[in-house]
Amino acid sequence: MKKVVITGVSGRLGPYVVEHFVEMGYDVLGVDITKPKQTLSKFMTVNLMNIGECYGALAGADAVVHLAAIPVAYSHPNEVTFQNNVMTTYNILEAAAGLGIKKAVIASSESSYGIVFTKQNMEPQYVPMDEDHPQRPEDCYGLSKIVAEKTAEMINHRCGMQIVSLRIGNIIATDMYKNFPGFIRESNKRRNILWSYVDARDIAVACRLAIETEGLGYIALNLSADDTSMDIKSSELMKAEFPEVKDIRVPLDNYHTLLSNEKAKKVLNWQPIHSWRDNISNI
Ligand SMILES: NC(=O)c1ccc[n+]([C@@H]2O[C@H](COP(=O)([O-])OP(=O)(O)OC[C@H]3O[C@@H](n4cnc5c(N)ncnc54)[C@H](O)[C@@H]3O)[C@@H](O)[C@H]2O)c1
């Protein structure tokens, strides 16, 4: 049985990833600075800002899935968010490299493209936004994710560790579907996340596939559902909120996602299966 360390297990996404790896037969050690509400696996309290603690947590592991972070801009002073997200990723990957671990996944974000936390009305250059779209954040969170990605690339260059950086869209835990009726018909809500979402259970599967797939080297992959989180057609959303964006690269049939997930589907043989449209009634 393979041993995997998962960081950030006390947050929104962590429990779903732990549960899935356990179900798939992995020996899981969850780590976080705070204790999880439920016991889904072995757990260790670790401050990932301390590289010694990272070595201690990773000893004997075959792979690491690094989810821990401050997950938004402006919830903390800028330098706190930047330092936490950059140094936790550096420490966990440096320790993994030192211990000879061969596979890692890190949680990056759609925020790295810059539109999510823009205060200057930045627009996408084209949609669906794929992994080649420029990353031009104004905020410390988006930048922290870019530095984390560059750190992963550096570690891959140094020792060949396979590292998959998942640029995740808005994470939806199962208890969040009840919030959808509050925004699905208002185009100005969720505009800056391009109305993206992805179910935490689908992300968990992508994390496992990113560990199990061979030969990926360093790669960044967007993760989103196939559809938007809205009850307004995607072409209408673009006309209403981003009328200047003319570079629309695929036919936007119905509710087609505007954060491209094509690369993850191809590279990982991943298919998101949970849609909000199946999770709420009477929309
Ligand atoms: N929430 C979203 O919609 C979203 C979207 C895209 C990407 N992401 C990324 O996905 C990952 C998971 O997001 P989430 O929503 O579950 O976040 P969350 O805040 O709910 O959970 C993150 C966990 O990381 C832990 N953590 C933070 N700093 C730590 C440290 N120094 N040492 C140990 N533990 C630490 C926290 O205690 C927390 O339990 C994050 O990397 C986030 O940036 C989130």
The ligand as a MOL file (V3000), in Angstrom:
LIG
                    3D

  0  0  0     0  0            999 V3000
M  V30 BEGIN CTAB
M  V30 COUNTS 44 48 0 0 0
M  V30 BEGIN ATOM
M  V30 1 N -11.5220 27.6240 -2.0070 0
M  V30 2 C -11.4220 27.7590 -3.3250 0
M  V30 3 O -12.4250 28.0180 -4.0310 0
M  V30 4 C -10.0830 27.5650 -4.0140 0
M  V30 5 C -9.9890 27.8110 -5.3930 0
M  V30 6 C -8.7710 27.5670 -6.0250 0
M  V30 7 C -7.7000 27.0780 -5.3170 0
M  V30 8 N -7.8160 26.8630 -3.9750 0 CHG=1
M  V30 9 C -6.6650 26.3020 -3.2640 0
M  V30 10 O -7.0330 24.9720 -2.8610 0
M  V30 11 C -6.4220 24.6720 -1.5990 0
M  V30 12 C -7.4770 24.2600 -0.5870 0
M  V30 13 O -8.3840 25.3330 -0.4320 0
M  V30 14 P -9.4960 25.3210 0.7210 0
M  V30 15 O -10.6340 26.1440 0.2140 0
M  V30 16 O -9.7210 23.9390 1.2000 0 CHG=-1
M  V30 17 O -8.7340 26.1790 1.8270 0
M  V30 18 P -9.0150 26.1820 3.4150 0
M  V30 19 O -8.5860 27.4990 3.9530 0
M  V30 20 O -10.4140 25.7460 3.6970 0
M  V30 21 O -8.0180 25.0490 3.9360 0
M  V30 22 C -6.6200 25.2580 3.9350 0
M  V30 23 C -6.0230 24.5410 5.1370 0
M  V30 24 O -4.6150 24.8060 5.1170 0
M  V30 25 C -4.1910 24.9180 6.4660 0
M  V30 26 N -2.9370 25.7030 6.5290 0
M  V30 27 C -2.7360 26.9630 6.0760 0
M  V30 28 N -1.4850 27.3500 6.3700 0
M  V30 29 C -0.8750 26.3170 6.9980 0
M  V30 30 C 0.4180 26.1150 7.5530 0
M  V30 31 N 1.3430 27.0910 7.5440 0
M  V30 32 N 0.7120 24.9100 8.1020 0
M  V30 33 C -0.2260 23.9240 8.1480 0
M  V30 34 N -1.4840 24.0710 7.6690 0
M  V30 35 C -1.8000 25.2550 7.0990 0
M  V30 36 C -5.3430 25.6430 7.1690 0
M  V30 37 O -5.3080 25.4130 8.5690 0
M  V30 38 C -6.5710 25.0370 6.4810 0
M  V30 39 O -7.1060 23.9460 7.2030 0
M  V30 40 C -5.6290 25.9170 -1.2140 0
M  V30 41 O -4.2880 25.7430 -1.6270 0
M  V30 42 C -6.2780 27.0290 -1.9990 0
M  V30 43 O -5.3910 28.1020 -2.2380 0
M  V30 44 C -8.9830 27.1080 -3.3030 0
M  V30 END ATOM
M  V30 BEGIN BOND
M  V30 1 1 1 2
M  V30 2 2 2 3
M  V30 3 1 2 4
M  V30 4 1 4 5
M  V30 5 2 4 44
M  V30 6 2 5 6
M  V30 7 1 6 7
M  V30 8 2 7 8
M  V30 9 1 8 9
M  V30 10 1 8 44
M  V30 11 1 9 10
M  V30 12 1 9 42
M  V30 13 1 10 11
M  V30 14 1 11 12
M  V30 15 1 11 40
M  V30 16 1 12 13
M  V30 17 1 13 14
M  V30 18 2 14 15
M  V30 19 1 14 16
M  V30 20 1 14 17
M  V30 21 1 17 18
M  V30 22 2 18 19
M  V30 23 1 18 20
M  V30 24 1 18 21
M  V30 25 1 21 22
M  V30 26 1 22 23
M  V30 27 1 23 24
M  V30 28 1 23 38
M  V30 29 1 24 25
M  V30 30 1 25 26
M  V30 31 1 25 36
M  V30 32 1 26 27
M  V30 33 1 26 35
M  V30 34 2 27 28
M  V30 35 1 28 29
M  V30 36 1 29 30
M  V30 37 2 29 35
M  V30 38 1 30 31
M  V30 39 2 30 32
M  V30 40 1 32 33
M  V30 41 2 33 34
M  V30 42 1 34 35
M  V30 43 1 36 37
M  V30 44 1 36 38
M  V30 45 1 38 39
M  V30 46 1 40 41
M  V30 47 1 40 42
M  V30 48 1 42 43
M  V30 END BOND
M  V30 END CTAB
M  END
